[in-house]
Structure formats: structure tokens, C-alpha cells
Amino acid sequence: MLIGAGWLLGENWERVSYWIETYSNLVVVLVLAALGMGLYLLVRRRRASQCEL
């Protein structure tokens, strides 16, 4: 898989690796925030459906 990704990137692999190194913390924070928001909405929906019963 990594070999295929390297082949597809070609000469742009340095630019992509720089982007990943620069923004990896931001990407992790955004993913964790999205997961937290999804979990919050799931719990909220379950509690609302239990109150209707």
C-alpha cells in the first residue's frame, strides 16, 4: 500500500510529507472533535428516545 501511494504521489511526495508533518496535530484534533461531537449527539438522541417511552 505504501509503495502504491509513493508511486501515485511521484515527485509530490516531499510536499505531501511536509504537509503531514506540519498539520498532523491539527488533523488529530479535528478528528477527535468530530468523534466527540458524534458521541454527544448519539447519547442525546438515545436519551430523548428513552424519555418518550
C-alpha positions in Angstrom: 0.0 0.0 0.0 2.8 2.4 0.9 4.6 1.6 -2.3 1.5 2.3 -4.4 0.9 5.6 -2.6 4.5 6.6 -3.3 4.1 5.7 -6.9 0.9 7.7 -7.2 2.5 10.7 -5.5 5.5 10.7 -7.7 7.5 13.9 -7.3 5.0 15.4 -4.9 5.8 13.0 -2.0 8.1 15.7 -0.4 5.3 18.2 -0.5 2.8 15.8 1.0 5.2 14.6 3.7 5.8 18.3 4.7 2.0 18.9 4.8 1.5 15.8 7.0 4.3 16.9 9.4 3.0 20.4 9.6 -0.7 19.8 10.1 -0.8 16.3 11.8 -1.6 17.8 15.2 -4.5 19.8 13.7 -5.8 16.8 11.8 -5.8 14.7 15.0 -7.6 17.5 17.0 -10.3 17.8 14.3 -10.8 14.1 14.1 -11.1 13.8 17.9 -13.5 16.8 18.0 -15.7 15.2 15.3 -15.8 11.9 17.2 -16.7 13.7 20.4 -19.5 15.6 18.7 -20.8 12.4 17.1 -20.8 10.6 20.5 -22.6 13.6 22.2 -25.3 13.6 19.5 -25.7 9.8 19.8 -26.1 9.9 23.6 -28.5 12.8 23.3 -30.7 11.0 20.7 -30.8 7.9 22.8 -31.8 9.8 26.0 -34.5 11.6 24.0 -35.9 8.3 22.7 -35.9 6.8 26.2 -37.9 9.7 27.6 -40.6 9.2 25.0 -41.4 5.7 26.3 
